[in-house]
Amino acid sequence: MVARGLLTFKTTPSIVATGVTAGPLEKKSPFADKFDKIYDDERCGMKTNEHAHAKMMEDACMIALSKEDSVPGDADFLLIGDLVNQMTPSNFAAATIGIPYIGMFSACATSVSSLVMAALLTEMGMSTCAVAGASSQHNAVERQFRYPVEYGSQKPPTSQWTVTAAGVVAVTPHKKGFPSIECATIGCATDLGMTDPLNMGAAMAPAAADTLTRHLKGHGKKVSDYDVIMTGDLGKTGFELYKTLAGNQGFDVSDVFRDAGKEFYGADTSFLSGASGAGCSAAVFFTEVIDKMMAGEYKRVLLIATGALLSPLSFQQGDTIPCIAHAVELTMK
């Protein structure tokens, strides 16, 4: 069978800067000391949750650019997305920032799909600096896909907490001393009939396992080639299912397997199965993983962001939940 969806970047574009912002509750995260900015107010001083969502993304983009002594006028493309209807927070952020903009939607897998698109534009010689990333805001997302926060609905142990965070990277042609984007695998939409929006980890786990299998086999890699293989936001429930599925494919499921959603809020059981949201993987991938690569602790990593491709309408009509997982491989050379 011919491998499909595989990408190899011969010019190995680099991630030269990151920007991560987060809400007040995210101070509880063990990764909080790595975030560039943490707001004291969930609404970031804005009138609505959605405006706060846009503000977080604006600030994350400006932080990443400032680390490169750059301004929006120096960037060729802005590739960002979120979970709100028609990605309005990203749209408003793009209108303020003023960089040529392509809205990206892969649900919670947008952190990686946007990064891959930035790498493709760079590989083709069409971009010297592209800003890519994703965001989520707890109150805005929860009331859209589950229940209004004010409703006080009780959640089952399989449910996850939507993270308030935005994470972006600046991608340029290869630059020595920075993480390089070596290859990627575009996920296939997977639908195994799940309908419960309060058990997203189980819905997304098969997509993550499929992309892992296709990436390793397609690119001729082994689990032992990586310092870490980190999924996006499967949470405790989905992560265990994903590891079982990977084991069934004959892979050695070792300690290099990690999940951002499972780890985001540490051991705090009040967050049930862990974290989710497009900002979850973006915040962890673009701090914890990139920092360890820059410090020389990680030489090769595989990031697999997972997303549930539902909408408020499809959920209300009782449709199943198609899911996606995109993978990107980073190296330090």
ROGU-440510 format. One line per field, with one value per residue (C-alpha): residue in one letter; residue number from 0; z, y, x. Coordinates in steps of 0.05 Angstrom, whole numbers, plus 5000, padded with zeros to 4 digits. Layout:
ROGU-440510
type: a | ... $
seq: NUM | ... $
zz: Z | ... $
yy: Y | ... $
xx: X | ... $
end
This chain:
ROGU-440510
type: m | v | a | r | g | l | l | t | f | k | t | t | p | s | i | v | a | t | g | v | t | a | g | p | l | e | k | k | s | p | f | a | d | k | f | d | k | i | y | d | d | e | r | c | g | m | k | t | n | e | h | a | h | a | k | m | m | e | d | a | c | m | i | a | l | s | k | e | d | s | v | p | g | d | a | d | f | l | l | i | g | d | l | v | n | q | m | t | p | s | n | f | a | a | a | t | i | g | i | p | y | i | g | m | f | s | a | c | a | t | s | v | s | s | l | v | m | a | a | l | l | t | e | m | g | m | s | t | c | a | v | a | g | a | s | s | q | h | n | a | v | e | r | q | f | r | y | p | v | e | y | g | s | q | k | p | p | t | s | q | w | t | v | t | a | a | g | v | v | a | v | t | p | h | k | k | g | f | p | s | i | e | c | a | t | i | g | c | a | t | d | l | g | m | t | d | p | l | n | m | g | a | a | m | a | p | a | a | a | d | t | l | t | r | h | l | k | g | h | g | k | k | v | s | d | y | d | v | i | m | t | g | d | l | g | k | t | g | f | e | l | y | k | t | l | a | g | n | q | g | f | d | v | s | d | v | f | r | d | a | g | k | e | f | y | g | a | d | t | s | f | l | s | g | a | s | g | a | g | c | s | a | a | v | f | f | t | e | v | i | d | k | m | m | a | g | e | y | k | r | v | l | l | i | a | t | g | a | l | l | s | p | l | s | f | q | q | g | d | t | i | p | c | i | a | h | a | v | e | l | t | m | k $
seq: 0 | 1 | 2 | 3 | 4 | 5 | 6 | 7 | 8 | 9 | 10 | 11 | 12 | 13 | 14 | 15 | 16 | 17 | 18 | 19 | 20 | 21 | 22 | 23 | 24 | 25 | 26 | 27 | 28 | 29 | 30 | 31 | 32 | 33 | 34 | 35 | 36 | 37 | 38 | 39 | 40 | 41 | 42 | 43 | 44 | 45 | 46 | 47 | 48 | 49 | 50 | 51 | 52 | 53 | 54 | 55 | 56 | 57 | 58 | 59 | 60 | 61 | 62 | 63 | 64 | 65 | 66 | 67 | 68 | 69 | 70 | 71 | 72 | 73 | 74 | 75 | 76 | 77 | 78 | 79 | 80 | 81 | 82 | 83 | 84 | 85 | 86 | 87 | 88 | 89 | 90 | 91 | 92 | 93 | 94 | 95 | 96 | 97 | 98 | 99 | 100 | 101 | 102 | 103 | 104 | 105 | 106 | 107 | 108 | 109 | 110 | 111 | 112 | 113 | 114 | 115 | 116 | 117 | 118 | 119 | 120 | 121 | 122 | 123 | 124 | 125 | 126 | 127 | 128 | 129 | 130 | 131 | 132 | 133 | 134 | 135 | 136 | 137 | 138 | 139 | 140 | 141 | 142 | 143 | 144 | 145 | 146 | 147 | 148 | 149 | 150 | 151 | 152 | 153 | 154 | 155 | 156 | 157 | 158 | 159 | 160 | 161 | 162 | 163 | 164 | 165 | 166 | 167 | 168 | 169 | 170 | 171 | 172 | 173 | 174 | 175 | 176 | 177 | 178 | 179 | 180 | 181 | 182 | 183 | 184 | 185 | 186 | 187 | 188 | 189 | 190 | 191 | 192 | 193 | 194 | 195 | 196 | 197 | 198 | 199 | 200 | 201 | 202 | 203 | 204 | 205 | 206 | 207 | 208 | 209 | 210 | 211 | 212 | 213 | 214 | 215 | 216 | 217 | 218 | 219 | 220 | 221 | 222 | 223 | 224 | 225 | 226 | 227 | 228 | 229 | 230 | 231 | 232 | 233 | 234 | 235 | 236 | 237 | 238 | 239 | 240 | 241 | 242 | 243 | 244 | 245 | 246 | 247 | 248 | 249 | 250 | 251 | 252 | 253 | 254 | 255 | 256 | 257 | 258 | 259 | 260 | 261 | 262 | 263 | 264 | 265 | 266 | 267 | 268 | 269 | 270 | 271 | 272 | 273 | 274 | 275 | 276 | 277 | 278 | 279 | 280 | 281 | 282 | 283 | 284 | 285 | 286 | 287 | 288 | 289 | 290 | 291 | 292 | 293 | 294 | 295 | 296 | 297 | 298 | 299 | 300 | 301 | 302 | 303 | 304 | 305 | 306 | 307 | 308 | 309 | 310 | 311 | 312 | 313 | 314 | 315 | 316 | 317 | 318 | 319 | 320 | 321 | 322 | 323 | 324 | 325 | 326 | 327 | 328 | 329 | 330 | 331 | 332 $
zz: 5000 | 4981 | 5041 | 5038 | 5077 | 5091 | 5086 | 5088 | 5094 | 5058 | 5080 | 5153 | 5172 | 5243 | 5302 | 5324 | 5376 | 5416 | 5451 | 5503 | 5543 | 5594 | 5640 | 5716 | 5730 | 5689 | 5745 | 5773 | 5715 | 5728 | 5663 | 5688 | 5700 | 5626 | 5602 | 5577 | 5605 | 5654 | 5662 | 5730 | 5698 | 5655 | 5609 | 5605 | 5622 | 5562 | 5561 | 5535 | 5537 | 5462 | 5463 | 5516 | 5471 | 5415 | 5464 | 5486 | 5415 | 5398 | 5458 | 5443 | 5371 | 5393 | 5446 | 5395 | 5346 | 5400 | 5417 | 5346 | 5350 | 5298 | 5288 | 5250 | 5187 | 5186 | 5182 | 5116 | 5142 | 5203 | 5210 | 5272 | 5294 | 5352 | 5369 | 5370 | 5312 | 5248 | 5290 | 5306 | 5362 | 5312 | 5259 | 5306 | 5328 | 5256 | 5241 | 5297 | 5282 | 5207 | 5181 | 5118 | 5149 | 5135 | 5186 | 5208 | 5236 | 5259 | 5326 | 5381 | 5329 | 5302 | 5340 | 5294 | 5229 | 5231 | 5245 | 5186 | 5140 | 5162 | 5148 | 5079 | 5060 | 5085 | 5049 | 4984 | 4991 | 4999 | 5071 | 5111 | 5175 | 5190 | 5256 | 5271 | 5331 | 5365 | 5425 | 5469 | 5524 | 5575 | 5583 | 5509 | 5488 | 5543 | 5532 | 5457 | 5459 | 5527 | 5576 | 5597 | 5656 | 5697 | 5689 | 5738 | 5703 | 5737 | 5693 | 5690 | 5704 | 5629 | 5617 | 5608 | 5625 | 5567 | 5576 | 5572 | 5533 | 5467 | 5438 | 5375 | 5342 | 5291 | 5234 | 5189 | 5140 | 5175 | 5230 | 5268 | 5342 | 5338 | 5332 | 5260 | 5227 | 5193 | 5172 | 5186 | 5175 | 5159 | 5196 | 5167 | 5195 | 5239 | 5262 | 5305 | 5324 | 5389 | 5407 | 5478 | 5481 | 5553 | 5532 | 5479 | 5497 | 5477 | 5412 | 5393 | 5414 | 5351 | 5307 | 5348 | 5343 | 5268 | 5256 | 5301 | 5261 | 5194 | 5215 | 5243 | 5186 | 5131 | 5153 | 5173 | 5247 | 5313 | 5381 | 5407 | 5358 | 5400 | 5466 | 5473 | 5434 | 5461 | 5443 | 5449 | 5495 | 5502 | 5578 | 5626 | 5595 | 5522 | 5535 | 5565 | 5507 | 5457 | 5489 | 5486 | 5412 | 5399 | 5436 | 5395 | 5333 | 5362 | 5387 | 5452 | 5494 | 5539 | 5583 | 5521 | 5511 | 5543 | 5536 | 5546 | 5568 | 5621 | 5649 | 5641 | 5710 | 5744 | 5796 | 5811 | 5808 | 5805 | 5731 | 5723 | 5661 | 5650 | 5600 | 5529 | 5481 | 5422 | 5471 | 5511 | 5463 | 5438 | 5508 | 5526 | 5459 | 5452 | 5523 | 5554 | 5490 | 5456 | 5520 | 5530 | 5458 | 5466 | 5530 | 5494 | 5535 | 5474 | 5406 | 5369 | 5386 | 5355 | 5370 | 5354 | 5364 | 5367 | 5351 | 5352 | 5288 | 5316 | 5316 | 5362 | 5308 | 5294 | 5369 | 5379 | 5320 | 5352 | 5300 | 5314 | 5326 | 5271 | 5298 | 5270 | 5291 | 5257 | 5272 | 5265 | 5279 | 5307 | 5313 | 5341 | 5295 $
yy: 5000 | 5068 | 5113 | 5176 | 5240 | 5238 | 5301 | 5309 | 5377 | 5376 | 5447 | 5433 | 5499 | 5522 | 5543 | 5606 | 5635 | 5618 | 5657 | 5627 | 5662 | 5632 | 5646 | 5652 | 5580 | 5556 | 5580 | 5511 | 5478 | 5448 | 5483 | 5552 | 5578 | 5568 | 5609 | 5679 | 5714 | 5693 | 5738 | 5753 | 5755 | 5701 | 5756 | 5790 | 5856 | 5852 | 5855 | 5784 | 5715 | 5717 | 5784 | 5756 | 5696 | 5743 | 5784 | 5722 | 5705 | 5776 | 5777 | 5708 | 5730 | 5795 | 5759 | 5709 | 5764 | 5806 | 5749 | 5754 | 5831 | 5830 | 5865 | 5841 | 5876 | 5827 | 5765 | 5737 | 5694 | 5685 | 5614 | 5608 | 5577 | 5563 | 5526 | 5582 | 5587 | 5610 | 5621 | 5692 | 5702 | 5685 | 5729 | 5789 | 5777 | 5774 | 5839 | 5873 | 5842 | 5856 | 5797 | 5762 | 5710 | 5639 | 5614 | 5542 | 5492 | 5422 | 5430 | 5415 | 5389 | 5460 | 5470 | 5419 | 5430 | 5505 | 5488 | 5440 | 5492 | 5543 | 5493 | 5479 | 5553 | 5560 | 5497 | 5524 | 5588 | 5630 | 5651 | 5678 | 5684 | 5651 | 5654 | 5592 | 5567 | 5556 | 5579 | 5563 | 5600 | 5558 | 5595 | 5610 | 5538 | 5502 | 5538 | 5523 | 5449 | 5426 | 5468 | 5542 | 5548 | 5580 | 5517 | 5480 | 5413 | 5354 | 5321 | 5247 | 5224 | 5219 | 5294 | 5344 | 5417 | 5465 | 5504 | 5580 | 5590 | 5610 | 5584 | 5604 | 5594 | 5634 | 5591 | 5612 | 5579 | 5534 | 5568 | 5531 | 5522 | 5519 | 5461 | 5438 | 5412 | 5348 | 5311 | 5306 | 5262 | 5290 | 5252 | 5217 | 5234 | 5175 | 5162 | 5101 | 5123 | 5161 | 5213 | 5235 | 5304 | 5289 | 5232 | 5264 | 5226 | 5160 | 5189 | 5217 | 5159 | 5117 | 5176 | 5186 | 5112 | 5112 | 5173 | 5145 | 5080 | 5115 | 5162 | 5109 | 5059 | 5112 | 5148 | 5085 | 5103 | 5066 | 5088 | 5084 | 5138 | 5191 | 5224 | 5237 | 5222 | 5270 | 5271 | 5333 | 5327 | 5256 | 5263 | 5205 | 5164 | 5173 | 5166 | 5097 | 5075 | 5104 | 5066 | 5002 | 5012 | 5028 | 4966 | 4925 | 4950 | 4920 | 4985 | 4986 | 5034 | 5062 | 5123 | 5165 | 5167 | 5229 | 5268 | 5343 | 5338 | 5286 | 5327 | 5399 | 5406 | 5357 | 5310 | 5355 | 5307 | 5364 | 5368 | 5296 | 5265 | 5326 | 5383 | 5395 | 5453 | 5478 | 5518 | 5455 | 5423 | 5491 | 5514 | 5450 | 5434 | 5506 | 5510 | 5443 | 5408 | 5467 | 5488 | 5418 | 5416 | 5483 | 5458 | 5396 | 5348 | 5326 | 5313 | 5284 | 5289 | 5269 | 5314 | 5287 | 5337 | 5308 | 5341 | 5326 | 5352 | 5365 | 5430 | 5454 | 5437 | 5367 | 5353 | 5378 | 5336 | 5273 | 5261 | 5221 | 5255 | 5249 | 5258 | 5277 | 5273 | 5308 | 5292 | 5333 | 5310 | 5360 | 5351 | 5389 | 5387 $
xx: 5000 | 5028 | 5040 | 4998 | 4998 | 5073 | 5115 | 5190 | 5222 | 5289 | 5306 | 5287 | 5253 | 5266 | 5224 | 5261 | 5213 | 5151 | 5097 | 5049 | 4996 | 4948 | 4890 | 4890 | 4869 | 4928 | 4974 | 4959 | 4995 | 5064 | 5083 | 5061 | 5131 | 5146 | 5087 | 5106 | 5045 | 4990 | 4929 | 4897 | 4828 | 4796 | 4771 | 4839 | 4806 | 4760 | 4684 | 4671 | 4704 | 4711 | 4747 | 4793 | 4806 | 4828 | 4871 | 4909 | 4926 | 4947 | 4993 | 5023 | 5039 | 5071 | 5112 | 5139 | 5156 | 5189 | 5236 | 5263 | 5265 | 5211 | 5144 | 5082 | 5107 | 5166 | 5122 | 5096 | 5039 | 4995 | 4967 | 4923 | 4857 | 4811 | 4746 | 4694 | 4644 | 4678 | 4742 | 4721 | 4773 | 4829 | 4795 | 4793 | 4865 | 4887 | 4851 | 4889 | 4957 | 4955 | 4996 | 4970 | 4924 | 4901 | 4851 | 4866 | 4817 | 4835 | 4800 | 4850 | 4899 | 4908 | 4974 | 5007 | 4968 | 4985 | 5058 | 5060 | 5029 | 5081 | 5136 | 5107 | 5106 | 5177 | 5200 | 5172 | 5211 | 5148 | 5158 | 5217 | 5176 | 5109 | 5072 | 5031 | 4991 | 4925 | 4884 | 4824 | 4786 | 4749 | 4684 | 4676 | 4687 | 4650 | 4585 | 4589 | 4603 | 4576 | 4537 | 4540 | 4587 | 4532 | 4490 | 4534 | 4527 | 4561 | 4613 | 4635 | 4706 | 4720 | 4709 | 4766 | 4774 | 4783 | 4847 | 4850 | 4914 | 4945 | 5010 | 5047 | 5114 | 5154 | 5179 | 5236 | 5285 | 5335 | 5373 | 5427 | 5416 | 5340 | 5291 | 5283 | 5220 | 5242 | 5179 | 5104 | 5044 | 4975 | 4921 | 4860 | 4791 | 4770 | 4699 | 4684 | 4614 | 4628 | 4576 | 4593 | 4626 | 4644 | 4689 | 4731 | 4795 | 4764 | 4738 | 4806 | 4850 | 4840 | 4860 | 4923 | 4941 | 4929 | 4973 | 5028 | 5027 | 5028 | 5083 | 5130 | 5119 | 5116 | 5179 | 5216 | 5223 | 5220 | 5193 | 5265 | 5286 | 5251 | 5264 | 5190 | 5127 | 5075 | 5001 | 4959 | 4900 | 4876 | 4873 | 4880 | 4823 | 4842 | 4917 | 4909 | 4866 | 4916 | 4973 | 4933 | 4919 | 4992 | 5013 | 4965 | 5003 | 5067 | 5099 | 5137 | 5096 | 5151 | 5161 | 5174 | 5099 | 5069 | 5004 | 4997 | 4924 | 4940 | 4996 | 4971 | 4940 | 4986 | 4956 | 4896 | 4837 | 4787 | 4802 | 4778 | 4811 | 4855 | 4858 | 4834 | 4825 | 4866 | 4909 | 4927 | 4976 | 5000 | 5018 | 5055 | 5088 | 5114 | 5142 | 5160 | 5182 | 5216 | 5252 | 5280 | 5303 | 5338 | 5371 | 5397 | 5354 | 5313 | 5346 | 5286 | 5212 | 5146 | 5086 | 5017 | 4960 | 4890 | 4824 | 4750 | 4717 | 4648 | 4607 | 4552 | 4502 | 4528 | 4528 | 4457 | 4433 | 4463 | 4516 | 4579 | 4646 | 4699 | 4769 | 4837 | 4910 | 4968 | 5041 | 5104 | 5176 | 5226 | 5301 | 5360 | 5421 $
end
